[in-house]
Structure formats: C-alpha cells, structure tokens
C-alpha cells in the first residue's frame, strides 16, 4: 500500500511538470500576442 | 492547419488517457516490485522522448553550423553519408556482430538505426531551411529538458521503495542523465540571457557537445555495472510481452504529446522572432527619421 503512494506521486509529478510547462507556454503566447497588437497599432 | 491542431490535441488526450488506463489497470503486476513498477510507463517513455528530442536538436545544430558556408555544408553532407555507410559496413564485420550479440543487440537493428541518421539529417535540412533550423533547435531542446526533468523526478520516486534510496551517488546512468539535463539547461540559459549576434552559433556548438552525452547515458547500462536495471528492449533485459505492449502504447502517446508541445513551442518562437523583427524595423525607421531631422537645411539625404 505504501508503495502505491510512490506510484501516485510519480504520475502526479509528471502531469504537474507538463502542466507548469504548458501554462508557461500559454502565458508567453498571451504576452507575445499583446506585444504584436501594440506593434501593429503603431 | 489551425483546425488540425485541436483535432490532434483531442486524439492525443484520448491516447494519453488510454495509455494511463492500460498502465494502471491492464498491465500485469510485477511479481517482485508490485504495483510501484507501473512508474515505468511514464519514466521510460519520457526518457526515450527526451533522447529523441535531444537527437533532433543535435541534427538541427549540426546543420545550422554547417550551413553557414557552402563549403562546410557540402563537407557535412559527405561526412554524414560516409558515417552512415561506414556504420552499416562495421555492423556487418563478424567480430563486431559477435560483440553486439553478446551485448544483447541485434546487428540488423543497429545497421537500420545507423542508416536512419543520414536520412533524418537530409529530411531535417529539407523541412527546416535557414533560420528554421535554429528555431527547431531551441524548440527540441526546451521540450527535451521538460521530458528529462520528468525522468529525473520519477526516477528517484521509483528508486525509494525499490532500492531503499532516492539516489545512488556515483552511479553512471544517474549521473550522466543529470549531466545531460544540466548541459541542456545551460543551453537554454545561454539562449535566454545572451543577446550577442554569436549566441545562436555558440548554442548550436554547445548542443553538439551536449548530444555526445546521450549515447553515454543510453549505453551506460550495457557497458558499466550500475544500480539501474538492464534495458527493457535488448541489452540482456527481459520483459513480459503484455508489459512491453503497454510500454509501447505509452511511448506512442507521449510522442504524440511531445509533437504537439513542440508544434506550439515552434509557433511561439516564430511569433517571438516576428515581433523582434518588427521592433528592429521600428527602431531603424525611427533612427532614419531622427537622422533626417538632424540634417542642416539645404542638405538632404538622397
């Protein structure tokens, strides 16, 4: 039973890392789109 | 293309869910380790995906460096063909074949892999001309680091209940993987914080040296005594066919996921460069107007 905790921890850690990275990509996309709009306005 | 991305995303999400279901509910339980061994279905596919992405980064970096001059481009082309041809010939030598078989590797599989290298080199060159090679390089390195991070996190979580320790200090497989991760993190730091005109070239050179660590990581368990288990495919390791089947499904799912993440990261990099170019043009136009304004009356630029 105790070993199952490690299994769950590994799976959660994997998706947490992917989630953080995907979140950073979305944030960077948003920032760049905003910059692009500003450049187009000028 | 815009419609294709959401469709592929849904398919990949379905495949990932199916792979996780297979890993947790369908694959048989390991007689020695129990259920904790199921970490393999995330740990190993992540490692293979990271290696593949670092290999793509290696090919892109070599091409980027070689394409700077027509002479080096031509030389690189013939070197790649030579390496491919020589590699295939070497695998057919009886002594080499004996050694490969004793190490648990199939000579025909190795020859095919060696042949794939020049094919992949020319494919990358054709699909990603000019600066797109650099974009591909940074994309594959960044996504590769994410997958390598997962390997370094899930590995110790698996090691703790099985080995009784989180990390085996001095173990060549573990240490070389950590070194590989550090090399590519330094590559990304260089890309992020250096704004010199030589940054892309330096990063490509660093990536070429970094990629030399990949075979060391991969083959370390073949040739050195380590705490890490033997490879699941070849190399003397063995695995239940049902487990192997689930492992391959899981790898397929992670490959599709990595492809989509790389696609997004690639588009992000293109957008970033587009904005940088727009800013550069803006400052050039601004400088031109300022220069015109500062000219004395009666003298105008042509």
HADDOCK unambig.tbl for C-alpha pairs under 7 A between the chains (distance, minus, plus):
assign (segid A and resid 3 and name CA) (segid B and resid 36 and name CA) 5.64 0.50 0.50
assign (segid A and resid 3 and name CA) (segid B and resid 161 and name CA) 6.14 0.50 0.50
assign (segid A and resid 4 and name CA) (segid B and resid 35 and name CA) 6.45 0.50 0.50
assign (segid A and resid 4 and name CA) (segid B and resid 36 and name CA) 5.73 0.50 0.50
assign (segid A and resid 6 and name CA) (segid B and resid 36 and name CA) 6.73 0.50 0.50
assign (segid A and resid 6 and name CA) (segid B and resid 157 and name CA) 5.98 0.50 0.50
assign (segid A and resid 6 and name CA) (segid B and resid 158 and name CA) 6.71 0.50 0.50
assign (segid A and resid 7 and name CA) (segid B and resid 36 and name CA) 5.17 0.50 0.50
assign (segid A and resid 7 and name CA) (segid B and resid 38 and name CA) 6.89 0.50 0.50
assign (segid A and resid 7 and name CA) (segid B and resid 39 and name CA) 5.84 0.50 0.50
assign (segid A and resid 10 and name CA) (segid B and resid 39 and name CA) 6.57 0.50 0.50
assign (segid A and resid 10 and name CA) (segid B and resid 154 and name CA) 5.13 0.50 0.50
assign (segid A and resid 10 and name CA) (segid B and resid 157 and name CA) 6.23 0.50 0.50
assign (segid A and resid 14 and name CA) (segid B and resid 150 and name CA) 5.73 0.50 0.50
assign (segid A and resid 29 and name CA) (segid B and resid 268 and name CA) 6.28 0.50 0.50
assign (segid A and resid 32 and name CA) (segid B and resid 272 and name CA) 6.57 0.50 0.50
assign (segid A and resid 36 and name CA) (segid B and resid 275 and name CA) 6.07 0.50 0.50
